[in-house]
Amino acid sequence: MPRTKEAFDAIRQTTRQKIEAAALSLFARKGLSVKIGEIAEEAGISQGLMYSHYPSKDALIIELVRQATAISSQSITDVTESDGKAVGKVNLISNMICQMFADAPVGIDYFIFMLQVGMSDFKVPEASWYSSELPDPVANLARVITKGQEEGSVVQGDPLQLSIVYWAVIQGLCCYAVTGVPSLPEPKMLNRILLKEEFL
């Protein structure tokens, strides 16, 4: 019985997901110098099949950057644009991050992958990066920090610098996690970076 177009599309989508998962994990742990053959082997497919999905390693990197920026921007924007005080938003973000360490290692891989991209000379097309439609989580959190300082719940200091420190701590914890060092932060630990003692 011949396969339907829907069945072929489903197989193609599954193969793309295998390629992306393999590439994300390898890029996070080994950097962007990983070879196409390594990715194909990790995904359990031939190089020829891989090239039928992604014409080059650069195209695959760009797609993973697009995914990472979309996921990180949307998840933080959902919190920062919600109703409520800044202290509640900081708590929500810290809880979300700690949940990632407990349940979603792919989130850690995205963090480290983006760090690898940032430290390389890879040129990311502007369309794949943060924009007005997909705000940068650092800038988004800085706006919450500014509001929290006005409300009296967030420590004083330059909001952008405080946001950078917060995200840098998370990146550092992700680095420990990918090297096999147990890393299970608690929300209160992260909140201490931004919130005044009486709001912890």
N, C-alpha and C positions, 0 to 999 in steps of 0.2 A: 504494500500500500504506500503510495508516494506521500512524502511529508508535505504538510501545508506550509504556506509562507509564515504563518504564526509560529510553527514549530522551528523553522530555520531561524527566525528572528530571536526566539527564546534561546536557542543554542548559541547564536552569535553573541547575545547579551551575556550569557553565562561565561563564555570564553573571554570576553572583554573584562569581566569582573575578576576572573582568575589572573589575567595579565596585570591588571591594576593592583590587585592585592599583593602579588609577587613582587612587582616593581616597587611599590611603596615600602614594603618590608626591607627589601635589599638596599634601596636608596637611603633609608633611614639608618641602617646599620653600617653600610659600606661607602656611602657617598655617591655622587652622580657619575663616578667613573665606572660603575657597574656596566658590564657588557650585555648586549641584547641576548646573546646565547645563555648567559646566566639567568636572565629573567625568564626566557622561554623554558629553560630546564626547571626552574622553580615553579613555574605555572603548569608544567606537565604537558607542554605542547611543542610543536616544531617551530623553528625560526621562521620558516615560510608562512605558517599560519599566523604567527605573531605579526609579521609584516603586512599581512592582509587586513589587520585591525589597526595597526599603527605604522605608518610608512617610515618612521624614524624614531630613535630614542628621544630626540628633542620633542617630537609630537606627543609622546607619552608623558614626558616631564611636564609639558604645558598643560595637558589634561589633568594631571594630578595637582598642579598648582591651582587650576581653576576650581577643582573640587575642594581643595583645602581652604581657599579664600571664601568660597560660597558657604561651606559648612561653618567655619569659624565666625564669619561675619553674621550670618543669619542667627546662629544660636545666641550670640552675645546681643545682637540687636533686639531679638525677641524679649530679652530681659531688660535691657536699658530703656526700651520704649514702652514698657509696661507701666501700669499705675503703681503708685506707692513711693515710699521714701527711699533715699539712697542706701541706707543701712540694709534694708530688705533686699535691694538689688545686689549689693556686694555679697550678702549671704547666699543668694541664689546662684551667683556666678561661682563662688567658692564651692558650694555643694555640687554644682554641675561638674566642675573640674575634678573634685575628689571622686565623684562617681565614675568619671572616665578612668581614673587610675585603678579603681576597683573592678570595673566591668568591661571597659572598651579599649583594649590595647591598640586597636587601629587608630584611635584618637591620638595616642602617644606617638605612633608612627607618623601621623600627619604633622605633629609639632616638630619632630626631629627632621623630617623631610624638608619642611619649610626652612628650618635652620640650615640644612645642607645647601639648599638653593641660595639662601642669603649669603652664605660664606663662599659660594662659588662665583665664577665669572659668567654664569649662565644668564642670558638676556631674556627676561620674561616679557612677553608682549603686554602692552598696557591693558589690552582688553581682558587679560587673564588675572589682573592684579586687583587690589582693592580700589573702590571707586565711590562715587556719591550713592550709587545703588547698593553697593556692598561695602559699607564703612569698615575701616580698619578697627579691629577690637581694641587696640591701644588707645586710639582717639575716642572710641565709644566709652571705654571705661573712664578715661580722663574727664568726660562730661559728667559721669555719675559722681566722680570724686569731687568735682567742683560743686555740684549740688549738695553733696554730703558735707562739705566744708561750710556751706551756707547754712545747712540745717544743724551743724554742730556735732555730727556723728563721725566725721572723717578727720584724720590727723591733718595738721597744716603742712604745707609744702607745695611745690609746683605740681599741679595735677598730672601733667604729662609725664614728668619724671617718676612720680609715684606709680603711675600706671605701668611704665616701663619696668620698674623694679618688680612689681607684682607679676607681670608676664615673664620676666627673666627668671624669677624663682621657679615658676612652673616649667619653663624650658629646662632649667637645671635638674629638676626632679625627673623630667622625661628622659634626660641623658642618663641618669642613674638607672631608670627603669629598663632602658634598652640594653644596658650592659649587664643586666641580671641582678642588680642590687635592689632588694625589696624597697618599694617606694609607695607608701600609702598615706599621703598627707591627710590631716583632718581639716575640715572647714575652718575651725577656730584658729588653726596655725596660719592659714592663708589670710584670714580676716585680720590678724594682728598686724599685718603689713599696712593696712589702710584704716582700720577702725580704732577709735579711742577705746580705752580699757572698759569704760562703763557700757559700751555697746557690744562687747564681745559675748 
